[in-house]
Amino acid sequence: MNITFVTVGKIKEKYFRDAIAEYQKRLSKYCKLEIIEVMDEKTPDKASEILEDQIRQKEAERILKNIRENVYCIALAIEGRKWDSVRLAGHIEQLCVSGRSSLVFVIGGSLGLHDSVLERADEKLSFSDMTFPHQLMRVILIEQIYRCFRIINGEPYHK
């Protein structure tokens, strides 16, 4: 299976980069993982709703250029479906069985995702009603994908 993360912004903190690198190494046993970072837009303090929407739209254009038509796209969004790890693993396994050999997960920037990205997504996934920094969300997502493959393969994982 091919998995791609399309994310807004670069990871600046070394501890996040190290965690991501560790899980990328672990995941290489199960799938091919690619991480595409698109440039984020600077958001001025006290930006208006109109300006924030324009920023999300610019980031969306960059995101959408990296999502092929034939891939299954899952956007991370607070309003998305919430699953536990076992159910997420089952869902990913079902997508594989149904012929989906490529999955794209999209993580937006600090302002979230523009409606055009949410409309392109085949589904929306939420990890919580809370808001997380997008850099940390990348670590959480890659860990959960690794956990899913452990579950799918009947290997031990921490509950």
MODELLER restraints for C-alpha pairs under 7 A, 6 or more apart:
rsr = mdl.restraints
at = mdl.atoms
rsr.add(forms.Gaussian(group=physical.xy_distance, feature=features.Distance(at['CA:1:A'], at['CA:31:A']), mean=5.07, stdev=0.5))
rsr.add(forms.Gaussian(group=physical.xy_distance, feature=features.Distance(at['CA:1:A'], at['CA:32:A']), mean=6.35, stdev=0.5))
rsr.add(forms.Gaussian(group=physical.xy_distance, feature=features.Distance(at['CA:1:A'], at['CA:101:A']), mean=4.98, stdev=0.5))
rsr.add(forms.Gaussian(group=physical.xy_distance, feature=features.Distance(at['CA:1:A'], at['CA:102:A']), mean=5.99, stdev=0.5))
rsr.add(forms.Gaussian(group=physical.xy_distance, feature=features.Distance(at['CA:2:A'], at['CA:31:A']), mean=5.86, stdev=0.5))
rsr.add(forms.Gaussian(group=physical.xy_distance, feature=features.Distance(at['CA:2:A'], at['CA:32:A']), mean=4.83, stdev=0.5))
rsr.add(forms.Gaussian(group=physical.xy_distance, feature=features.Distance(at['CA:2:A'], at['CA:33:A']), mean=6.09, stdev=0.5))
rsr.add(forms.Gaussian(group=physical.xy_distance, feature=features.Distance(at['CA:2:A'], at['CA:101:A']), mean=6.07, stdev=0.5))
rsr.add(forms.Gaussian(group=physical.xy_distance, feature=features.Distance(at['CA:2:A'], at['CA:102:A']), mean=4.63, stdev=0.5))
rsr.add(forms.Gaussian(group=physical.xy_distance, feature=features.Distance(at['CA:2:A'], at['CA:103:A']), mean=6.36, stdev=0.5))
rsr.add(forms.Gaussian(group=physical.xy_distance, feature=features.Distance(at['CA:3:A'], at['CA:31:A']), mean=6.99, stdev=0.5))
rsr.add(forms.Gaussian(group=physical.xy_distance, feature=features.Distance(at['CA:3:A'], at['CA:32:A']), mean=6.10, stdev=0.5))
rsr.add(forms.Gaussian(group=physical.xy_distance, feature=features.Distance(at['CA:3:A'], at['CA:33:A']), mean=4.86, stdev=0.5))
rsr.add(forms.Gaussian(group=physical.xy_distance, feature=features.Distance(at['CA:3:A'], at['CA:34:A']), mean=6.39, stdev=0.5))
rsr.add(forms.Gaussian(group=physical.xy_distance, feature=features.Distance(at['CA:3:A'], at['CA:102:A']), mean=5.74, stdev=0.5))
rsr.add(forms.Gaussian(group=physical.xy_distance, feature=features.Distance(at['CA:3:A'], at['CA:103:A']), mean=4.90, stdev=0.5))
rsr.add(forms.Gaussian(group=physical.xy_distance, feature=features.Distance(at['CA:3:A'], at['CA:104:A']), mean=5.84, stdev=0.5))
rsr.add(forms.Gaussian(group=physical.xy_distance, feature=features.Distance(at['CA:4:A'], at['CA:33:A']), mean=5.67, stdev=0.5))
rsr.add(forms.Gaussian(group=physical.xy_distance, feature=features.Distance(at['CA:4:A'], at['CA:34:A']), mean=4.69, stdev=0.5))
rsr.add(forms.Gaussian(group=physical.xy_distance, feature=features.Distance(at['CA:4:A'], at['CA:35:A']), mean=5.68, stdev=0.5))
rsr.add(forms.Gaussian(group=physical.xy_distance, feature=features.Distance(at['CA:4:A'], at['CA:103:A']), mean=6.26, stdev=0.5))
rsr.add(forms.Gaussian(group=physical.xy_distance, feature=features.Distance(at['CA:4:A'], at['CA:104:A']), mean=4.68, stdev=0.5))
rsr.add(forms.Gaussian(group=physical.xy_distance, feature=features.Distance(at['CA:4:A'], at['CA:105:A']), mean=6.22, stdev=0.5))
rsr.add(forms.Gaussian(group=physical.xy_distance, feature=features.Distance(at['CA:5:A'], at['CA:34:A']), mean=6.32, stdev=0.5))
rsr.add(forms.Gaussian(group=physical.xy_distance, feature=features.Distance(at['CA:5:A'], at['CA:35:A']), mean=4.73, stdev=0.5))
rsr.add(forms.Gaussian(group=physical.xy_distance, feature=features.Distance(at['CA:5:A'], at['CA:36:A']), mean=6.01, stdev=0.5))
rsr.add(forms.Gaussian(group=physical.xy_distance, feature=features.Distance(at['CA:5:A'], at['CA:104:A']), mean=5.73, stdev=0.5))
rsr.add(forms.Gaussian(group=physical.xy_distance, feature=features.Distance(at['CA:5:A'], at['CA:105:A']), mean=4.83, stdev=0.5))
rsr.add(forms.Gaussian(group=physical.xy_distance, feature=features.Distance(at['CA:5:A'], at['CA:106:A']), mean=5.85, stdev=0.5))
rsr.add(forms.Gaussian(group=physical.xy_distance, feature=features.Distance(at['CA:6:A'], at['CA:35:A']), mean=6.14, stdev=0.5))
rsr.add(forms.Gaussian(group=physical.xy_distance, feature=features.Distance(at['CA:6:A'], at['CA:36:A']), mean=4.81, stdev=0.5))
rsr.add(forms.Gaussian(group=physical.xy_distance, feature=features.Distance(at['CA:6:A'], at['CA:37:A']), mean=6.02, stdev=0.5))
rsr.add(forms.Gaussian(group=physical.xy_distance, feature=features.Distance(at['CA:6:A'], at['CA:63:A']), mean=6.51, stdev=0.5))
rsr.add(forms.Gaussian(group=physical.xy_distance, feature=features.Distance(at['CA:6:A'], at['CA:104:A']), mean=6.99, stdev=0.5))
rsr.add(forms.Gaussian(group=physical.xy_distance, feature=features.Distance(at['CA:6:A'], at['CA:105:A']), mean=6.24, stdev=0.5))
rsr.add(forms.Gaussian(group=physical.xy_distance, feature=features.Distance(at['CA:6:A'], at['CA:106:A']), mean=4.88, stdev=0.5))
rsr.add(forms.Gaussian(group=physical.xy_distance, feature=features.Distance(at['CA:6:A'], at['CA:107:A']), mean=6.39, stdev=0.5))
rsr.add(forms.Gaussian(group=physical.xy_distance, feature=features.Distance(at['CA:7:A'], at['CA:36:A']), mean=6.17, stdev=0.5))
rsr.add(forms.Gaussian(group=physical.xy_distance, feature=features.Distance(at['CA:7:A'], at['CA:37:A']), mean=4.94, stdev=0.5))
rsr.add(forms.Gaussian(group=physical.xy_distance, feature=features.Distance(at['CA:7:A'], at['CA:38:A']), mean=6.14, stdev=0.5))
rsr.add(forms.Gaussian(group=physical.xy_distance, feature=features.Distance(at['CA:7:A'], at['CA:106:A']), mean=5.83, stdev=0.5))
rsr.add(forms.Gaussian(group=physical.xy_distance, feature=features.Distance(at['CA:7:A'], at['CA:107:A']), mean=4.77, stdev=0.5))
rsr.add(forms.Gaussian(group=physical.xy_distance, feature=features.Distance(at['CA:7:A'], at['CA:108:A']), mean=6.00, stdev=0.5))
rsr.add(forms.Gaussian(group=physical.xy_distance, feature=features.Distance(at['CA:8:A'], at['CA:37:A']), mean=5.66, stdev=0.5))
rsr.add(forms.Gaussian(group=physical.xy_distance, feature=features.Distance(at['CA:8:A'], at['CA:38:A']), mean=4.98, stdev=0.5))
rsr.add(forms.Gaussian(group=physical.xy_distance, feature=features.Distance(at['CA:8:A'], at['CA:39:A']), mean=6.00, stdev=0.5))
rsr.add(forms.Gaussian(group=physical.xy_distance, feature=features.Distance(at['CA:8:A'], at['CA:40:A']), mean=5.45, stdev=0.5))
rsr.add(forms.Gaussian(group=physical.xy_distance, feature=features.Distance(at['CA:8:A'], at['CA:107:A']), mean=6.54, stdev=0.5))
rsr.add(forms.Gaussian(group=physical.xy_distance, feature=features.Distance(at['CA:8:A'], at['CA:108:A']), mean=5.36, stdev=0.5))
rsr.add(forms.Gaussian(group=physical.xy_distance, feature=features.Distance(at['CA:8:A'], at['CA:109:A']), mean=4.97, stdev=0.5))
rsr.add(forms.Gaussian(group=physical.xy_distance, feature=features.Distance(at['CA:9:A'], at['CA:37:A']), mean=5.85, stdev=0.5))
rsr.add(forms.Gaussian(group=physical.xy_distance, feature=features.Distance(at['CA:9:A'], at['CA:38:A']), mean=5.84, stdev=0.5))
rsr.add(forms.Gaussian(group=physical.xy_distance, feature=features.Distance(at['CA:9:A'], at['CA:39:A']), mean=5.22, stdev=0.5))
rsr.add(forms.Gaussian(group=physical.xy_distance, feature=features.Distance(at['CA:9:A'], at['CA:40:A']), mean=4.85, stdev=0.5))
rsr.add(forms.Gaussian(group=physical.xy_distance, feature=features.Distance(at['CA:9:A'], at['CA:109:A']), mean=6.70, stdev=0.5))
rsr.add(forms.Gaussian(group=physical.xy_distance, feature=features.Distance(at['CA:10:A'], at['CA:37:A']), mean=6.21, stdev=0.5))
rsr.add(forms.Gaussian(group=physical.xy_distance, feature=features.Distance(at['CA:11:A'], at['CA:17:A']), mean=6.37, stdev=0.5))
rsr.add(forms.Gaussian(group=physical.xy_distance, feature=features.Distance(at['CA:11:A'], at['CA:135:A']), mean=5.98, stdev=0.5))
rsr.add(forms.Gaussian(group=physical.xy_distance, feature=features.Distance(at['CA:16:A'], at['CA:139:A']), mean=6.70, stdev=0.5))
rsr.add(forms.Gaussian(group=physical.xy_distance, feature=features.Distance(at['CA:19:A'], at['CA:139:A']), mean=6.64, stdev=0.5))
rsr.add(forms.Gaussian(group=physical.xy_distance, feature=features.Distance(at['CA:20:A'], at['CA:139:A']), mean=5.77, stdev=0.5))
rsr.add(forms.Gaussian(group=physical.xy_distance, feature=features.Distance(at['CA:20:A'], at['CA:142:A']), mean=6.95, stdev=0.5))
rsr.add(forms.Gaussian(group=physical.xy_distance, feature=features.Distance(at['CA:23:A'], at['CA:142:A']), mean=6.47, stdev=0.5))
rsr.add(forms.Gaussian(group=physical.xy_distance, feature=features.Distance(at['CA:23:A'], at['CA:143:A']), mean=6.37, stdev=0.5))
rsr.add(forms.Gaussian(group=physical.xy_distance, feature=features.Distance(at['CA:23:A'], at['CA:146:A']), mean=6.90, stdev=0.5))
rsr.add(forms.Gaussian(group=physical.xy_distance, feature=features.Distance(at['CA:27:A'], at['CA:146:A']), mean=5.76, stdev=0.5))
rsr.add(forms.Gaussian(group=physical.xy_distance, feature=features.Distance(at['CA:30:A'], at['CA:149:A']), mean=6.67, stdev=0.5))
rsr.add(forms.Gaussian(group=physical.xy_distance, feature=features.Distance(at['CA:38:A'], at['CA:62:A']), mean=6.15, stdev=0.5))
rsr.add(forms.Gaussian(group=physical.xy_distance, feature=features.Distance(at['CA:38:A'], at['CA:63:A']), mean=6.60, stdev=0.5))
rsr.add(forms.Gaussian(group=physical.xy_distance, feature=features.Distance(at['CA:40:A'], at['CA:59:A']), mean=6.28, stdev=0.5))
rsr.add(forms.Gaussian(group=physical.xy_distance, feature=features.Distance(at['CA:40:A'], at['CA:109:A']), mean=6.71, stdev=0.5))
rsr.add(forms.Gaussian(group=physical.xy_distance, feature=features.Distance(at['CA:41:A'], at['CA:55:A']), mean=6.11, stdev=0.5))
rsr.add(forms.Gaussian(group=physical.xy_distance, feature=features.Distance(at['CA:41:A'], at['CA:59:A']), mean=6.93, stdev=0.5))
rsr.add(forms.Gaussian(group=physical.xy_distance, feature=features.Distance(at['CA:56:A'], at['CA:111:A']), mean=6.75, stdev=0.5))
rsr.add(forms.Gaussian(group=physical.xy_distance, feature=features.Distance(at['CA:56:A'], at['CA:113:A']), mean=6.11, stdev=0.5))
rsr.add(forms.Gaussian(group=physical.xy_distance, feature=features.Distance(at['CA:56:A'], at['CA:114:A']), mean=5.04, stdev=0.5))
rsr.add(forms.Gaussian(group=physical.xy_distance, feature=features.Distance(at['CA:57:A'], at['CA:114:A']), mean=5.66, stdev=0.5))
rsr.add(forms.Gaussian(group=physical.xy_distance, feature=features.Distance(at['CA:60:A'], at['CA:113:A']), mean=6.97, stdev=0.5))
rsr.add(forms.Gaussian(group=physical.xy_distance, feature=features.Distance(at['CA:60:A'], at['CA:114:A']), mean=5.93, stdev=0.5))
rsr.add(forms.Gaussian(group=physical.xy_distance, feature=features.Distance(at['CA:60:A'], at['CA:116:A']), mean=6.91, stdev=0.5))
rsr.add(forms.Gaussian(group=physical.xy_distance, feature=features.Distance(at['CA:60:A'], at['CA:117:A']), mean=6.06, stdev=0.5))
rsr.add(forms.Gaussian(group=physical.xy_distance, feature=features.Distance(at['CA:64:A'], at['CA:117:A']), mean=6.80, stdev=0.5))
rsr.add(forms.Gaussian(group=physical.xy_distance, feature=features.Distance(at['CA:71:A'], at['CA:102:A']), mean=5.51, stdev=0.5))
rsr.add(forms.Gaussian(group=physical.xy_distance, feature=features.Distance(at['CA:71:A'], at['CA:103:A']), mean=5.87, stdev=0.5))
rsr.add(forms.Gaussian(group=physical.xy_distance, feature=features.Distance(at['CA:71:A'], at['CA:104:A']), mean=6.79, stdev=0.5))
rsr.add(forms.Gaussian(group=physical.xy_distance, feature=features.Distance(at['CA:72:A'], at['CA:100:A']), mean=6.91, stdev=0.5))
rsr.add(forms.Gaussian(group=physical.xy_distance, feature=features.Distance(at['CA:72:A'], at['CA:102:A']), mean=6.52, stdev=0.5))
rsr.add(forms.Gaussian(group=physical.xy_distance, feature=features.Distance(at['CA:72:A'], at['CA:103:A']), mean=4.99, stdev=0.5))
rsr.add(forms.Gaussian(group=physical.xy_distance, feature=features.Distance(at['CA:72:A'], at['CA:104:A']), mean=6.16, stdev=0.5))
rsr.add(forms.Gaussian(group=physical.xy_distance, feature=features.Distance(at['CA:72:A'], at['CA:122:A']), mean=6.19, stdev=0.5))
rsr.add(forms.Gaussian(group=physical.xy_distance, feature=features.Distance(at['CA:73:A'], at['CA:103:A']), mean=5.97, stdev=0.5))
rsr.add(forms.Gaussian(group=physical.xy_distance, feature=features.Distance(at['CA:73:A'], at['CA:104:A']), mean=4.73, stdev=0.5))
rsr.add(forms.Gaussian(group=physical.xy_distance, feature=features.Distance(at['CA:73:A'], at['CA:105:A']), mean=5.99, stdev=0.5))
rsr.add(forms.Gaussian(group=physical.xy_distance, feature=features.Distance(at['CA:73:A'], at['CA:121:A']), mean=4.83, stdev=0.5))
rsr.add(forms.Gaussian(group=physical.xy_distance, feature=features.Distance(at['CA:73:A'], at['CA:122:A']), mean=5.22, stdev=0.5))
rsr.add(forms.Gaussian(group=physical.xy_distance, feature=features.Distance(at['CA:73:A'], at['CA:123:A']), mean=6.77, stdev=0.5))
rsr.add(forms.Gaussian(group=physical.xy_distance, feature=features.Distance(at['CA:74:A'], at['CA:104:A']), mean=6.05, stdev=0.5))
rsr.add(forms.Gaussian(group=physical.xy_distance, feature=features.Distance(at['CA:74:A'], at['CA:105:A']), mean=4.81, stdev=0.5))
rsr.add(forms.Gaussian(group=physical.xy_distance, feature=features.Distance(at['CA:74:A'], at['CA:106:A']), mean=6.29, stdev=0.5))
rsr.add(forms.Gaussian(group=physical.xy_distance, feature=features.Distance(at['CA:74:A'], at['CA:121:A']), mean=5.52, stdev=0.5))
rsr.add(forms.Gaussian(group=physical.xy_distance, feature=features.Distance(at['CA:74:A'], at['CA:122:A']), mean=5.99, stdev=0.5))
rsr.add(forms.Gaussian(group=physical.xy_distance, feature=features.Distance(at['CA:74:A'], at['CA:123:A']), mean=5.09, stdev=0.5))
rsr.add(forms.Gaussian(group=physical.xy_distance, feature=features.Distance(at['CA:74:A'], at['CA:124:A']), mean=5.52, stdev=0.5))
rsr.add(forms.Gaussian(group=physical.xy_distance, feature=features.Distance(at['CA:74:A'], at['CA:125:A']), mean=6.57, stdev=0.5))
rsr.add(forms.Gaussian(group=physical.xy_distance, feature=features.Distance(at['CA:75:A'], at['CA:105:A']), mean=5.68, stdev=0.5))
rsr.add(forms.Gaussian(group=physical.xy_distance, feature=features.Distance(at['CA:75:A'], at['CA:106:A']), mean=4.65, stdev=0.5))
rsr.add(forms.Gaussian(group=physical.xy_distance, feature=features.Distance(at['CA:75:A'], at['CA:107:A']), mean=6.56, stdev=0.5))
rsr.add(forms.Gaussian(group=physical.xy_distance, feature=features.Distance(at['CA:75:A'], at['CA:118:A']), mean=6.48, stdev=0.5))
rsr.add(forms.Gaussian(group=physical.xy_distance, feature=features.Distance(at['CA:75:A'], at['CA:121:A']), mean=5.83, stdev=0.5))
rsr.add(forms.Gaussian(group=physical.xy_distance, feature=features.Distance(at['CA:75:A'], at['CA:123:A']), mean=6.47, stdev=0.5))
rsr.add(forms.Gaussian(group=physical.xy_distance, feature=features.Distance(at['CA:75:A'], at['CA:124:A']), mean=4.81, stdev=0.5))
rsr.add(forms.Gaussian(group=physical.xy_distance, feature=features.Distance(at['CA:75:A'], at['CA:125:A']), mean=6.11, stdev=0.5))
rsr.add(forms.Gaussian(group=physical.xy_distance, feature=features.Distance(at['CA:76:A'], at['CA:106:A']), mean=5.99, stdev=0.5))
rsr.add(forms.Gaussian(group=physical.xy_distance, feature=features.Distance(at['CA:76:A'], at['CA:107:A']), mean=5.63, stdev=0.5))
rsr.add(forms.Gaussian(group=physical.xy_distance, feature=features.Distance(at['CA:76:A'], at['CA:124:A']), mean=5.71, stdev=0.5))
rsr.add(forms.Gaussian(group=physical.xy_distance, feature=features.Distance(at['CA:76:A'], at['CA:125:A']), mean=4.87, stdev=0.5))
rsr.add(forms.Gaussian(group=physical.xy_distance, feature=features.Distance(at['CA:76:A'], at['CA:126:A']), mean=5.73, stdev=0.5))
rsr.add(forms.Gaussian(group=physical.xy_distance, feature=features.Distance(at['CA:77:A'], at['CA:124:A']), mean=5.95, stdev=0.5))
rsr.add(forms.Gaussian(group=physical.xy_distance, feature=features.Distance(at['CA:77:A'], at['CA:125:A']), mean=5.88, stdev=0.5))
rsr.add(forms.Gaussian(group=physical.xy_distance, feature=features.Distance(at['CA:77:A'], at['CA:126:A']), mean=5.32, stdev=0.5))
rsr.add(forms.Gaussian(group=physical.xy_distance, feature=features.Distance(at['CA:78:A'], at['CA:126:A']), mean=5.03, stdev=0.5))
rsr.add(forms.Gaussian(group=physical.xy_distance, feature=features.Distance(at['CA:78:A'], at['CA:128:A']), mean=6.57, stdev=0.5))
rsr.add(forms.Gaussian(group=physical.xy_distance, feature=features.Distance(at['CA:78:A'], at['CA:129:A']), mean=5.69, stdev=0.5))
rsr.add(forms.Gaussian(group=physical.xy_distance, feature=features.Distance(at['CA:79:A'], at['CA:126:A']), mean=6.44, stdev=0.5))
rsr.add(forms.Gaussian(group=physical.xy_distance, feature=features.Distance(at['CA:80:A'], at['CA:124:A']), mean=4.29, stdev=0.5))
rsr.add(forms.Gaussian(group=physical.xy_distance, feature=features.Distance(at['CA:80:A'], at['CA:125:A']), mean=4.27, stdev=0.5))
rsr.add(forms.Gaussian(group=physical.xy_distance, feature=features.Distance(at['CA:80:A'], at['CA:126:A']), mean=4.57, stdev=0.5))
rsr.add(forms.Gaussian(group=physical.xy_distance, feature=features.Distance(at['CA:81:A'], at['CA:124:A']), mean=6.14, stdev=0.5))
rsr.add(forms.Gaussian(group=physical.xy_distance, feature=features.Distance(at['CA:81:A'], at['CA:125:A']), mean=4.85, stdev=0.5))
rsr.add(forms.Gaussian(group=physical.xy_distance, feature=features.Distance(at['CA:81:A'], at['CA:126:A']), mean=5.47, stdev=0.5))
rsr.add(forms.Gaussian(group=physical.xy_distance, feature=features.Distance(at['CA:82:A'], at['CA:125:A']), mean=6.26, stdev=0.5))
rsr.add(forms.Gaussian(group=physical.xy_distance, feature=features.Distance(at['CA:82:A'], at['CA:126:A']), mean=5.14, stdev=0.5))
rsr.add(forms.Gaussian(group=physical.xy_distance, feature=features.Distance(at['CA:82:A'], at['CA:127:A']), mean=6.05, stdev=0.5))
rsr.add(forms.Gaussian(group=physical.xy_distance, feature=features.Distance(at['CA:85:A'], at['CA:144:A']), mean=6.95, stdev=0.5))
rsr.add(forms.Gaussian(group=physical.xy_distance, feature=features.Distance(at['CA:85:A'], at['CA:148:A']), mean=6.49, stdev=0.5))
rsr.add(forms.Gaussian(group=physical.xy_distance, feature=features.Distance(at['CA:86:A'], at['CA:151:A']), mean=6.87, stdev=0.5))
rsr.add(forms.Gaussian(group=physical.xy_distance, feature=features.Distance(at['CA:88:A'], at['CA:148:A']), mean=6.82, stdev=0.5))
rsr.add(forms.Gaussian(group=physical.xy_distance, feature=features.Distance(at['CA:89:A'], at['CA:148:A']), mean=4.32, stdev=0.5))
rsr.add(forms.Gaussian(group=physical.xy_distance, feature=features.Distance(at['CA:89:A'], at['CA:149:A']), mean=6.83, stdev=0.5))
rsr.add(forms.Gaussian(group=physical.xy_distance, feature=features.Distance(at['CA:89:A'], at['CA:151:A']), mean=6.46, stdev=0.5))
rsr.add(forms.Gaussian(group=physical.xy_distance, feature=features.Distance(at['CA:89:A'], at['CA:152:A']), mean=6.13, stdev=0.5))
rsr.add(forms.Gaussian(group=physical.xy_distance, feature=features.Distance(at['CA:93:A'], at['CA:152:A']), mean=6.73, stdev=0.5))
rsr.add(forms.Gaussian(group=physical.xy_distance, feature=features.Distance(at['CA:107:A'], at['CA:134:A']), mean=6.79, stdev=0.5))
rsr.add(forms.Gaussian(group=physical.xy_distance, feature=features.Distance(at['CA:108:A'], at['CA:134:A']), mean=6.85, stdev=0.5))
rsr.add(forms.Gaussian(group=physical.xy_distance, feature=features.Distance(at['CA:109:A'], at['CA:134:A']), mean=6.05, stdev=0.5))
rsr.add(forms.Gaussian(group=physical.xy_distance, feature=features.Distance(at['CA:110:A'], at['CA:133:A']), mean=6.96, stdev=0.5))
rsr.add(forms.Gaussian(group=physical.xy_distance, feature=features.Distance(at['CA:110:A'], at['CA:134:A']), mean=6.53, stdev=0.5))
rsr.add(forms.Gaussian(group=physical.xy_distance, feature=features.Distance(at['CA:147:A'], at['CA:157:A']), mean=6.71, stdev=0.5))
rsr.add(forms.Gaussian(group=physical.xy_distance, feature=features.Distance(at['CA:150:A'], at['CA:156:A']), mean=6.67, stdev=0.5))
rsr.add(forms.Gaussian(group=physical.xy_distance, feature=features.Distance(at['CA:150:A'], at['CA:157:A']), mean=6.58, stdev=0.5))
rsr.add(forms.Gaussian(group=physical.xy_distance, feature=features.Distance(at['CA:151:A'], at['CA:157:A']), mean=7.00, stdev=0.5))
